[in-house]
């Protein structure tokens, strides 16, 4: 991983760790038409879902804004 990408990857991992404690942070958005949630990390988006029955968080996709919704 290039030197500049490493801090960005760390920010994404830190955000995912924070979602485990609070899966509904202030900047969360629910995607229309499904149960997925989205948070921003710089130019990237993290799509995830929360299973309340098992208390698990599942990351579905991490990508740039332009490609994440494809």
Backbone as a chain_set.jsonl record, in Angstrom:
{"seq": "XXXXXXXXXXXXXXXXXXXXXXXXXXXXXXXXXXXXXXXXXXXXXXXXXXXXXXXXXXXXXXXXXXXXXX", "coords": {"N": [[0.855, -1.166, 0.0], [0.602, 2.17, -0.86], [2.337, 4.975, 0.602], [0.72, 7.267, 1.02], [-1.843, 6.245, 0.888], [-2.084, 4.608, 3.088], [-2.676, 6.047, 5.597], [-5.278, 6.801, 4.904], [-6.584, 4.348, 4.585], [-6.416, 3.522, 7.215], [-8.113, 5.399, 8.41], [-10.563, 4.573, 7.366], [-10.782, 2.003, 8.516], [-10.805, 2.756, 11.205], [-13.245, 4.111, 11.286], [-15.041, 2.021, 10.787], [-14.559, 0.475, 13.058], [-15.567, 2.259, 14.964], [-18.242, 2.203, 14.237], [-19.042, -0.229, 15.211], [-19.452, 0.208, 17.89], [-21.279, 2.312, 17.886], [-23.641, 2.052, 15.73], [-25.212, 3.888, 14.423], [-24.225, 6.643, 13.742], [-23.996, 10.276, 13.806], [-23.598, 11.148, 11.163], [-24.746, 9.245, 9.492], [-26.528, 7.81, 6.722], [-29.517, 6.509, 5.423], [-29.97, 4.297, 2.756], [-32.107, 4.68, -0.038], [-34.856, 2.537, -0.673], [-33.816, 0.143, 0.335], [-32.303, -1.69, 3.086], [-29.796, -0.818, 3.683], [-27.132, 1.11, 5.092], [-25.173, 4.144, 5.042], [-22.01, 5.631, 5.441], [-19.696, 8.334, 5.258], [-16.25, 8.549, 4.479], [-13.981, 10.647, 3.977], [-13.413, 10.769, 0.557], [-14.541, 8.335, 0.151], [-17.118, 5.809, 0.509], [-18.815, 3.885, 2.905], [-20.774, 1.148, 2.857], [-23.161, -0.497, 4.757], [-24.895, -2.883, 6.873], [-27.1, -3.463, 9.633], [-27.741, -6.041, 11.821], [-30.102, -6.448, 14.004], [-31.064, -8.533, 15.565], [-28.951, -10.365, 15.934], [-27.068, -8.631, 16.751], [-25.025, -7.716, 15.045], [-22.805, -6.156, 12.731], [-22.56, -5.704, 9.344], [-20.315, -5.105, 6.818], [-20.882, -4.113, 3.603], [-19.888, -2.941, 1.243], [-17.054, -1.012, 0.244], [-16.044, 1.83, -1.305], [-15.266, 4.371, -3.776], [-17.228, 7.384, -4.064], [-18.243, 7.64, -6.651], [-18.345, 5.017, -7.594], [-19.485, 3.298, -5.698], [-22.245, 2.887, -5.615], [-22.931, 1.353, -7.769]], "CA": [[0.0, 0.0, 0.0], [1.41, 3.382, -0.955], [2.402, 5.731, 1.847], [-0.406, 8.186, 1.169], [-3.072, 5.468, 1.044], [-2.107, 3.946, 4.383], [-3.486, 6.778, 6.576], [-6.666, 6.779, 4.476], [-7.095, 3.02, 4.941], [-6.553, 3.531, 8.671], [-9.328, 6.173, 8.716], [-11.712, 3.709, 7.055], [-10.85, 0.97, 9.552], [-11.224, 3.411, 12.447], [-14.678, 4.4, 11.172], [-15.741, 0.742, 10.941], [-14.471, 0.148, 14.488], [-16.501, 3.139, 15.679], [-19.604, 1.754, 13.931], [-19.359, -1.377, 16.057], [-19.971, 0.724, 19.16], [-22.438, 3.142, 17.583], [-23.929, 1.814, 14.315], [-26.02, 4.975, 13.873], [-23.609, 7.928, 14.083], [-24.7, 11.466, 13.336], [-23.463, 11.324, 9.713], [-25.263, 8.075, 8.771], [-27.661, 8.001, 5.814], [-30.149, 5.263, 4.979], [-30.155, 4.29, 1.308], [-33.506, 4.503, -0.434], [-35.259, 1.275, -1.277], [-33.28, -1.062, 0.985], [-31.977, -1.487, 4.503], [-28.387, -0.474, 3.832], [-26.765, 2.413, 5.64], [-23.964, 4.662, 4.418], [-21.237, 6.684, 6.09], [-18.614, 8.862, 4.436], [-14.893, 8.663, 5.017], [-13.326, 11.391, 2.904], [-14.058, 10.538, -0.733], [-15.053, 6.965, 0.093], [-18.369, 5.504, 1.183], [-18.887, 2.549, 3.504], [-22.147, 0.665, 2.905], [-23.239, -1.559, 5.758], [-26.211, -3.185, 7.426], [-27.093, -3.841, 11.045], [-28.683, -7.108, 12.176], [-30.413, -6.19, 15.412], [-31.302, -9.792, 16.266], [-27.668, -10.952, 16.331], [-26.213, -7.517, 17.152], [-23.859, -7.732, 14.162], [-22.705, -5.148, 11.693], [-21.946, -6.281, 8.155], [-19.878, -4.156, 5.801], [-21.253, -4.643, 2.3], [-19.006, -2.444, 0.192], [-16.293, 0.208, 0.476], [-15.547, 2.301, -2.597], [-15.42, 5.808, -3.987], [-18.599, 7.83, -4.256], [-18.64, 7.406, -8.045], [-18.516, 3.59, -7.909], [-20.05, 2.483, -4.619], [-23.677, 2.603, -5.801], [-23.14, 0.533, -8.969]], "C": [[0.904, 1.233, 0.0], [1.314, 4.177, 0.342], [1.215, 6.646, 2.074], [-1.719, 7.448, 1.402], [-3.193, 4.848, 2.436], [-2.899, 4.73, 5.432], [-4.968, 6.778, 6.203], [-7.307, 5.439, 4.818], [-7.306, 2.93, 6.454], [-7.808, 4.288, 9.081], [-10.573, 5.344, 8.443], [-11.871, 2.646, 8.135], [-11.281, 1.555, 10.891], [-12.722, 3.703, 12.438], [-15.489, 3.121, 11.372], [-15.698, 0.297, 12.399], [-15.455, 0.984, 15.301], [-17.947, 2.716, 15.43], [-20.006, 0.558, 14.793], [-19.911, -0.935, 17.407], [-21.234, 1.538, 18.963], [-22.761, 2.994, 16.095], [-24.761, 2.906, 13.655], [-25.432, 6.332, 14.254], [-24.38, 9.083, 13.445], [-24.657, 11.605, 11.816], [-23.986, 10.15, 8.893], [-26.434, 8.479, 7.884], [-28.2, 6.626, 5.456], [-30.352, 5.35, 3.479], [-31.609, 3.999, 0.974], [-33.729, 3.112, -1.016], [-34.648, 0.022, -0.682], [-32.883, -0.727, 2.411], [-30.509, -1.147, 4.743], [-28.218, 0.939, 4.369], [-25.445, 2.833, 5.012], [-23.325, 5.713, 5.306], [-20.108, 7.09, 5.14], [-17.31, 8.835, 5.21], [-14.087, 9.34, 3.913], [-14.095, 11.194, 1.608], [-14.653, 9.15, -0.869], [-16.389, 6.864, 0.828], [-18.282, 4.076, 1.708], [-20.362, 2.192, 3.584], [-22.183, -0.512, 3.873], [-24.681, -1.787, 6.171], [-26.045, -3.631, 8.866], [-28.15, -4.914, 11.252], [-28.941, -6.977, 13.672], [-30.592, -7.477, 16.218], [-29.986, -10.396, 16.779], [-26.67, -9.91, 16.813], [-24.902, -7.511, 16.372], [-23.96, -6.632, 13.126], [-21.985, -5.783, 10.52], [-21.597, -5.213, 7.148], [-20.124, -4.805, 4.443], [-20.257, -4.216, 1.229], [-18.31, -1.173, 0.665], [-15.721, 0.621, -0.873], [-15.699, 3.81, -2.674], [-16.888, 6.137, -4.229], [-19.099, 7.483, -5.669], [-18.975, 5.936, -8.31], [-19.298, 2.792, -6.877], [-21.501, 2.082, -4.883], [-23.962, 1.772, -7.046], [-23.57, -0.863, -8.623]], "O": [[1.857, 1.314, 0.775], [0.337, 4.066, 1.084], [0.75, 6.787, 3.205], [-2.617, 7.983, 2.052], [-4.302, 4.593, 2.904], [-3.734, 4.133, 6.111], [-5.826, 6.758, 7.086], [-8.445, 5.396, 5.287], [-8.274, 2.323, 6.911], [-8.503, 3.868, 10.006], [-11.537, 5.404, 9.206], [-12.98, 2.413, 8.617], [-12.036, 0.924, 11.632], [-13.391, 3.559, 13.46], [-16.514, 3.139, 12.053], [-16.694, -0.204, 12.922], [-16.1, 0.476, 16.218], [-18.791, 2.854, 16.316], [-21.19, 0.362, 15.07], [-20.741, -1.624, 17.999], [-22.156, 1.467, 19.774], [-22.214, 3.732, 15.275], [-24.993, 2.856, 12.448], [-26.053, 7.091, 14.999], [-25.297, 8.876, 12.65], [-25.601, 12.136, 11.232], [-23.693, 10.066, 7.701], [-27.225, 9.357, 8.23], [-27.435, 5.692, 5.215], [-30.85, 6.357, 2.976], [-32.257, 3.177, 1.621], [-32.895, 2.586, -1.753], [-34.938, -1.076, -1.157], [-33.102, 0.389, 2.882], [-30.037, -1.183, 5.879], [-29.038, 1.827, 4.133], [-24.689, 1.999, 4.512], [-24.008, 6.577, 5.857], [-19.634, 6.29, 4.333], [-17.27, 9.066, 6.418], [-13.571, 8.672, 3.017], [-15.302, 11.428, 1.565], [-15.218, 8.825, -1.913], [-16.736, 7.713, 1.649], [-17.75, 3.183, 1.049], [-21.123, 2.851, 4.293], [-21.341, -1.409, 3.813], [-25.568, -0.992, 5.862], [-24.986, -4.115, 9.265], [-29.315, -4.725, 10.902], [-28.105, -7.347, 14.496], [-30.304, -7.508, 17.414], [-29.914, -10.877, 17.91], [-25.563, -10.248, 17.232], [-23.824, -7.328, 16.936], [-25.048, -6.236, 12.707], [-20.903, -6.345, 10.69], [-22.474, -4.492, 6.671], [-19.639, -5.902, 4.168], [-19.833, -5.028, 0.407], [-18.89, -0.363, 1.388], [-15.0, -0.146, -1.509], [-16.2, 4.444, -1.745], [-17.686, 5.259, -4.56], [-20.25, 7.081, -5.844], [-19.808, 5.643, -9.168], [-19.737, 1.683, -7.182], [-21.94, 1.032, -4.413], [-25.125, 1.511, -7.352], [-23.787, -1.681, -9.517]]}, "num_chains": 1, "name": "protein.A"}
